[in-house]
């Protein structure tokens, strides 16, 4: 994998993190406005967004880490 493709993948990781956290928080704000439960769903949405972001980053970077490990072993 070339360095350019790896760099683009890392930029994509940053956008994925931001999008996951933002969508979780906005969903929590929307639910709180509909159910009149001010901070509960915002906090829950934020934590869910962070959890999804961590899992997604792990899945996105796993191929990069495996290829680096393969090069070091061989």
N, C-alpha and C positions, 0 to 999 in steps of 0.2 A: 504494500500500500504506500503510495507516495505521500510526501509530507503535506502537500496541498490538500489531499483528500482527508488526511488525519486532522488537519487544521479545521477544515469545514465541518468535520464530525464533532469537534470540540465546540465550535460555534453553535452548532445545532443543539448540543447538550445545554449550553447556556440559555438558548431560547426555550428549550423544553422545560427547564427548571422554572424560568419566569412564567411561562404559560400555565404550568401545573399549579403553582402557588397562586397566581392571579385568578384562575378559574375557580379554585377551591374557595378563595376568599369572597369572590363575587357571588358564588352560589350561596355561601353562608349569609352574605348581606341580603340577598334576595329572599331566602327562607326566613330570616329574621324580620324582614319588613312584612311578609305575608302572615307570619304567626305571632308577631309582637313578642318575640323572645330575644331581645336585643343582643347580648354578646355571645349567646350560647352557640349558635350555628356559625357565626363568623370564626370563632375560635376552633370549632370542630372542622370547618371547611379549610382553615389555614393548616391545621395539622394533617388533614387528609391530603391536601395539596403537597405538603412537604414529604409525606410518606410516598405518594405517587412519584414525586420527583426523584427521591432517593432510589426507588426501585427501578424507575426508568433509566436513570443514569447508570446504575449497575448493569442493566441489560444492554445499554448502548456501548459502554466501555469494555464489556467483557471480551468481545472479539479482538479489540486492540491489545488488551492485556495478555490474551492467549497467544497472539502472534508474536508479541515481544518475548514471552516466555519460550516459545518454540525456537526463536532465533538464538536465544542465550544457550539453550540446551544443545543445539546443533552446531 
